[in-house]
Amino acid sequence: MPSSNRIVAILGSILAIAIAVVHGFSKAPVFLPSRSSTTSLHMGIFDAFQKAFSNEEYGPPPDAVKATARHILVPTEEEAKSVMSKFSSGEISFAALAGEYSTCPSKSRGGSLGSFSPGTMVKEFDEVIFSPQIQIGELVGPVKTKFGYHLIVVDKRSGGSDWY
C-alpha cells in the first residue's frame, strides 16, 4: 500500500496538471514562419484533462447584460427641467432637443450612446439605465452626475435577467 506522502504528491501533480489545462497550457501556440496565426498542438492526456474541466457540453454563456440609451446632458438642473418640459409638450423630438441643448458629443447622434454594459457609465447613470423600475422609452431625469444633469431614455435592455 502506498504511503500517504506519495498519495499526496500524486494528487498534487494531478491538480497542477488540471490547473494548467484549465488555464490553457494544454494547447501551446505554434508560430509558423509563413503565417501570423497560431495553431494548437494536441497533447493526448492534456486534451482529456481540458475536456474534463471545460463546460463545452453546456453551450456558450448567455449574452452579457447590455443597454441602449439616449441622453441630453446640460450643466444645470433648471435647464434640464426646461428641456424636459419642452419634450413633454410633444412639439419637438428628443433627438432635436439633444442636438440643440446637450453638451455631450453624442448630441450629433440625437443623444444616442449606443449599446453598453453595466459599469461603463458613471454610477448614477448606470443605476437608472439598469433599474428594473425604469420602463423602456420612459424619459427619466434630471439625473445628477459629475458631468452635469442628464435626461435619459432607455431604448433597449438585453441579457442577464427576465425583467428586461
FENWOBEL-V805251 format. One record per helix or strand of 3 or more residues. SS is the DSSP state (hx for helix, st for strand). FROM is the first residue (numbers start at 1). TO is the last residue. If there is no record, write none. Layout:
((SS,FROM,TO) (SS,FROM,TO))
//
This chain:
((hx,4,22) (st,29,31) (st,38,40) (hx,45,53) (hx,56,58) (st,66,74) (hx,77,88) (hx,94,101) (hx,105,109) (st,112,116) (hx,123,129) (st,139,145) (st,148,158))
//
